[in-house]
Amino acid sequence: MPPLTTVIVPNYNHASSLPHCLAAIRKQTYAPLEIVVVDDASTDDSVRIAESAGVTVIRNERNVGPSGTRNRGAEAAGGEILFFVDSDGALAPDAVANAVALLEADPDLGAVCGIDDAEPLIKDSLVEEYRALQHHYWCVASQGEVSFLFSAIFAIRATVFNEIGPFNPSLRWTEEVDYGNRLARHYRMVSTAAVAGKLDHDHQLGPLLRKLFHRVRARIPLYARKRRFAKGYETPSRAYSSLAAALAVITLPAALLMGQVWLGVPGLLLAASLACDARMYRFVLSRRGLPFTLFFAGVHFLVNLTIVAGLVTGAAQWLTSKRFRRLYDDPAPTVARAGR
């Protein structure tokens, strides 16, 4: 008999996407299945929506963040397989079946991470369409073995989760990087398009850039220790693209002061930044045409600048703050799973 799988849905103020998320879980081709929604003290209509869907609903008394919310779902789960999907996501019908099959076929495989579609779950803005295409491309390009947990959609054996321990509740921005690092010491992880879904991405530029800034900044202590980026996500070409974009901005004032001939320097740096991401731009062009690709390139330029700003800020914090350097030192508490 196939193993019981618990689909854990951490939620915070996603009343607009939660019905899509739960409906997609109901349409899964896999059985047996149980559904646990953990609400992180939402202020919208999320709890009523979840309760009306007839699933198990757990409510946090206060907002604890994604780590603590996922951990509470794991505590309540009765399944041999834990399948986590964020409440702003909607799984493809065969996502759970494919993830379980991969885990069952390979005992050395610790986690299976899914890949989100190039189209957002709910189209609210061009910024959201940018983010869906950009994130999809990066994830597809990273298919295969990874050391970076894609936490929006992933499956893990309950025994492995108990062995590795829960998500670190003190981390709000980089809990998936920390967990992937811990898991990769003992097991392999893969990212695969066989486990697919759509996500409702940020639809405003400000919140998107702020999220990216803090995620990059907070990864510095872990990356400084390992002296490398996460396998399968950050790549040299992406790093060079961001660096060249930042240098183009930095050198522009001096070029303007020194004369027209010097404008070639920031121009060349901008061209280098675009060249580093040329495959991504070709991918966008093939799907959406030239006008949207130009918009995409403009937003991605701002994203590149934000990434560099996060790196610089994180490096400064690393050099000046002992507390920041110990960001990943706090041991995660042991999860006591119900009925175990």
C-alpha positions in Angstrom: 0.0 0.0 0.0 1.4 3.5 -0.8 2.6 5.4 2.2 0.2 8.0 3.8 1.3 11.4 2.7 0.6 14.6 4.7 0.3 17.8 2.7 1.3 20.6 5.0 0.2 24.1 4.0 1.8 27.0 5.9 -0.3 30.1 5.5 -0.1 33.8 6.4 -2.7 36.2 4.9 -3.1 34.4 1.6 -6.9 34.2 1.5 -6.8 35.0 -2.2 -4.7 32.0 -3.2 -5.6 29.5 -0.5 -8.8 28.3 -2.2 -6.7 27.5 -5.4 -4.1 25.8 -3.2 -6.5 23.5 -1.4 -8.5 22.8 -4.6 -5.3 21.6 -6.3 -4.5 19.3 -3.4 -7.9 17.8 -3.6 -7.3 17.0 -7.3 -4.1 15.1 -6.6 -3.9 11.7 -8.3 -2.2 10.2 -5.2 -3.8 8.5 -2.3 -3.8 8.1 0.7 -3.5 11.8 1.5 -4.2 14.0 4.5 -4.2 17.9 4.5 -3.0 20.1 7.3 -3.2 23.9 7.1 -1.2 25.8 9.7 -2.3 29.5 9.9 0.4 31.9 11.2 -2.0 34.3 13.0 -3.5 35.7 9.7 -5.5 38.8 9.8 -7.5 38.1 6.7 -10.2 35.4 5.9 -7.7 32.5 5.6 -8.9 30.5 8.6 -12.5 30.5 7.6 -11.6 29.5 4.1 -9.4 26.6 5.4 -12.1 25.4 7.9 -14.8 25.5 5.2 -12.7 23.2 3.0 -12.9 20.5 5.6 -9.2 20.1 6.3 -7.3 20.0 9.5 -6.6 23.6 10.6 -4.0 24.6 13.2 -3.8 28.2 14.3 -0.7 29.9 15.7 -1.6 32.3 18.6 1.0 34.7 17.3 3.0 35.1 14.1 6.1 33.0 14.3 7.3 33.0 10.7 7.6 30.2 8.1 9.9 28.0 10.1 7.8 27.7 13.2 4.7 27.3 11.0 6.1 24.4 9.0 7.3 22.8 12.2 3.8 22.8 13.7 2.5 21.1 10.6 5.2 18.4 10.9 4.2 17.9 14.5 0.6 17.3 13.6 1.3 15.1 10.5 0.5 11.4 10.6 2.0 10.6 7.2 5.2 8.7 6.3 5.9 11.4 3.7 5.6 15.1 4.4 4.8 17.3 1.4 5.1 21.0 2.0 3.4 23.5 -0.3 3.1 27.2 0.5 -0.5 28.6 0.5 0.3 30.8 -2.4 0.9 27.8 -4.6 -1.3 25.3 -6.5 0.2 21.9 -7.3 -0.1 20.1 -10.7 -2.3 17.0 -10.3 0.6 14.5 -10.3 3.0 16.5 -8.1 2.5 14.4 -4.9 2.5 11.1 -6.8 5.8 12.0 -8.6 7.5 13.2 -5.5 6.6 10.1 -3.5 7.7 7.9 -6.3 11.1 9.5 -6.4 11.6 9.3 -2.7 10.4 5.6 -2.6 12.8 4.7 -5.4 16.0 6.1 -3.8 16.6 5.8 0.0 19.6 8.1 -0.3 17.3 10.9 -1.6 16.5 13.2 1.3 14.1 15.7 -0.3 12.5 16.3 -3.7 11.9 20.0 -4.5 9.4 21.2 -7.1 9.6 23.8 -9.8 7.0 26.5 -10.3 5.5 27.4 -13.6 6.5 30.3 -15.8 2.9 31.7 -15.4 1.9 33.0 -12.0 -1.1 31.5 -10.2 -2.9 34.8 -10.2 -1.9 37.5 -12.7 -2.0 40.8 -10.8 0.8 42.9 -12.5 3.6 42.9 -15.0 6.0 42.7 -12.0 4.5 39.4 -11.0 4.8 38.1 -14.5 8.5 39.1 -14.5 9.0 37.3 -11.2 7.3 34.1 -12.4 9.4 33.9 -15.5 12.6 34.8 -13.8 12.1 32.4 -10.9 11.0 29.6 -13.3 14.0 30.0 -15.5 16.4 30.0 -12.6 14.8 26.9 -11.1 14.7 25.0 -14.4 18.3 25.9 -15.0 19.1 24.4 -11.6 17.3 21.1 -12.2 19.1 18.1 -10.8 21.1 17.7 -7.5 21.0 20.8 -5.3 22.2 21.9 -1.9 19.5 24.6 -1.7 16.0 23.6 -0.5 13.2 25.1 -2.6 10.8 25.3 0.3 7.7 26.5 -1.6 7.1 23.0 -2.9 9.0 20.0 -1.5 8.6 16.5 -0.1 10.6 14.7 2.6 10.3 11.5 4.5 9.0 11.9 8.0 11.9 9.8 9.3 14.4 12.1 7.5 12.7 15.2 8.9 12.9 13.8 12.4 16.6 12.9 11.9 17.6 16.3 10.5 15.4 18.2 12.9 12.9 21.0 12.3 13.4 24.4 10.5 15.3 26.9 12.7 12.5 29.1 14.1 14.9 32.0 14.6 15.3 32.4 10.8 12.7 34.2 8.8 14.4 35.0 5.5 16.8 32.1 4.9 15.4 29.1 6.7 15.4 27.1 3.5 19.1 27.7 2.9 19.9 26.6 6.5 17.8 23.5 6.2 19.2 22.6 2.8 22.7 22.9 4.2 21.9 20.6 7.2 20.1 18.1 5.0 22.9 17.9 2.4 25.4 16.7 5.0 23.5 13.4 5.1 21.3 13.0 2.0 21.0 14.0 -1.6 18.4 16.6 -2.7 17.0 17.1 -6.2 15.0 19.8 -7.9 12.7 18.5 -10.7 10.0 19.8 -13.0 8.2 16.5 -12.5 6.9 18.0 -9.2 5.3 21.2 -10.6 2.9 23.9 -9.5 2.1 27.6 -9.9 2.9 30.3 -7.4 1.3 33.6 -6.6 4.4 35.8 -6.6 4.9 39.3 -5.3 3.0 41.7 -7.6 4.6 45.0 -6.4 8.2 45.9 -7.1 8.9 47.3 -3.6 8.1 44.2 -1.6 9.8 42.0 -4.1 13.1 44.0 -3.9 12.9 44.2 -0.2 12.4 40.4 0.1 15.4 39.7 -2.3 17.6 42.2 -0.4 17.0 40.5 3.0 17.4 37.0 1.6 20.7 37.8 0.1 21.9 39.8 3.1 21.0 37.0 5.6 22.8 34.3 3.6 26.2 35.9 4.0 27.1 34.2 7.3 26.4 30.7 6.0 28.1 31.3 2.6 31.1 32.9 4.3 31.6 29.7 6.3 31.2 27.3 3.4 33.1 29.7 1.0 30.7 28.9 -1.8 27.2 29.5 -2.8 24.4 27.0 -2.7 24.8 24.3 -5.3 22.2 24.5 -8.1 21.0 28.0 -7.5 23.6 30.8 -7.5 25.9 30.5 -10.4 29.0 32.5 -11.5 27.2 34.0 -14.5 24.4 35.3 -12.2 26.9 36.8 -9.8 28.9 38.5 -12.6 25.6 39.9 -14.1 24.8 41.5 -10.7 28.3 42.8 -10.2 28.6 44.3 -13.7 25.2 46.0 -13.3 26.3 47.6 -10.0 29.7 48.7 -11.5 27.8 50.3 -14.5 25.9 52.5 -12.0 29.0 53.2 -9.9 31.1 54.3 -12.9 28.4 56.4 -14.6 28.9 59.6 -12.6 32.7 59.6 -13.1 32.2 58.9 -16.8 29.8 61.9 -17.1 32.4 64.2 -15.5 35.4 62.9 -17.5 33.8 63.3 -20.9 31.7 61.5 -23.5 34.4 59.0 -24.5 34.3 57.6 -20.9 30.6 56.8 -21.2 31.7 53.6 -23.0 32.9 52.2 -19.6 29.5 52.0 -18.0 28.0 51.1 -21.4 30.4 48.1 -21.7 29.6 47.0 -18.1 25.9 47.2 -18.8 26.4 45.1 -22.0 28.4 42.6 -19.9 25.6 42.3 -17.4 23.1 41.6 -20.2 25.4 39.1 -21.8 25.8 37.1 -18.6 22.0 36.6 -18.6 21.7 36.3 -22.4 20.1 32.8 -22.2 17.4 34.0 -19.8 16.6 37.0 -22.0 16.3 34.7 -25.0 13.9 32.5 -23.1 11.8 35.5 -22.1 11.9 36.8 -25.7 10.7 33.5 -27.1 7.7 33.4 -24.7 6.6 37.0 -24.5 8.1 39.1 -27.3 10.3 42.1 -27.4 8.2 44.8 -25.5 7.9 42.6 -22.4 11.5 41.5 -22.7 12.6 45.1 -22.5 10.4 45.6 -19.4 11.8 42.3 -18.0 15.4 43.5 -18.5 14.7 46.8 -16.8 13.2 45.1 -13.7 16.0 42.6 -13.6 18.6 45.4 -13.7 17.0 46.7 -10.5 17.0 43.1 -9.1 20.7 42.9 -9.8 21.4 46.1 -8.0 19.4 44.9 -5.1 21.4 41.6 -4.9 24.7 43.5 -4.8 23.3 45.9 -2.1 22.3 42.8 -0.1 25.7 41.3 -0.5 27.5 44.5 0.6 25.2 45.0 3.5 25.6 41.4 4.6 29.3 41.5 4.3 29.4 44.7 6.4 27.3 43.0 9.1 29.5 40.0 9.0 32.6 42.1 9.7 31.0 44.2 12.4 28.5 42.1 14.2 29.3 38.9 16.2 25.6 38.3 16.6 25.1 38.3 12.8 28.1 35.9 12.3 26.3 33.5 14.7 23.0 33.7 12.9 23.1 30.0 12.1 24.5 28.8 15.4 21.3 28.4 17.3 20.4 24.7 17.4 16.9 23.9 16.1 14.7 22.3 18.7 13.6 18.7 18.3 10.2 18.2 16.8 8.0 15.7 18.7 5.6 14.3 16.1 2.1 13.4 17.1 1.6 9.7 17.6 5.4 8.9 17.3 
